[in-house]
Amino acid sequence: MTLLPLRSSQILLVLSIAVLLSSCSTSRQQEEEAATSPRTVDKTVPKYKNPYPLGTYEHFVASKDYPQTYGTFRNEKLLKDTTAGARRIVICLDEQRGRLYAGNKVALDFPISTGVRAHPTYTGSYKVIGKSVSHSSNLYGKIYNAEGKCVNYNAESSDPVPEGGRYAGSSMPYWQRLTNAGLGLHVGKVRRRPQSHGCVRLQSATGKELFGQTQLGTSVIIRRSPESSKNPFVAPPVQKEKPAVSKASIVKSKPVQNPSTQPEKKKPEPPVGKPLEAVTPSEKKIEPKAPGSEFAPKIEEKVEKPAESSLDPVLKPMESAN
């Protein structure tokens, strides 16, 4: 039997059919996932009844008050049966919720508060590079007067301190560092909206438990929209992390004057910015691994001396207020 050579038009036809079948298969999978996802259930119907079995994660997500609920889903069996190396964290900014995965299944689903518009939490794929049970911010905190009364509840470390007073950095218990620029997870006030200076705030019980469930090198993915249940660990596009602008760098606008009638003035030197959030001696830390890891974050070089920071002198990094 002799095989006749295929013409170019026949080859193109075969390739087109293959692409069409592949796209149909992908579309069918997406439709099936949407049909079975508890996030697609219409909760606005009168006398809504949760269609999923009580106690399952699907029932928790399909509840009427999800994702606004302050409640936390827990799967004790998954938390007990999986090792720390098989656990990963996904943070969803749109839902203001975090999820701890054990393998490919959700073991914890918990409320969070991330950065406000002026101090956003940046999306990307990170790893836990430092841990500390007791950590205090060197950028944000409170200022007390000589009598011990708090006179500034949302102070920056550069703000003036009354004579005899003091500045106290915000407490950030169960700190898990994600970048050397100050991004991390820690216990703080959690509301059902963004509220921090850029970090991911956790409820007290959640922060303590997550601290014990993770290890140095644990993957943390921060994304805008909810992850796919079929492949939850697809890293989102990396959003460039920009330090927040300090108060000292904000210049009030002045009326425009005719330059021809004004003497030439020397431009003032820009104010010196703040250093990166210091890595405390008690904080466990690891050096970034060589590229190639699936979830390897883009980690900046460790800053040994704050005064030699490579950041623009008028800028400062983000850090959570508390």
PyMOL commands that set and color helices and strands:
alter all, ss='L'
color gray80, all
select helices_A, chain A and resi 8-36+38-40+57-61+76-81+84-86+204-213+247-249+259-261+306-308
alter helices_A, ss='H'
color red, helices_A
select strands_A, chain A and resi 73-74+87-92+97-102+105-113+124-127+130-132+136-144+150-156+166-171+175-177+184-187+200-202+219-223+284-285
alter strands_A, ss='S'
color yellow, strands_A
deselect
rebuild
show_as cartoon
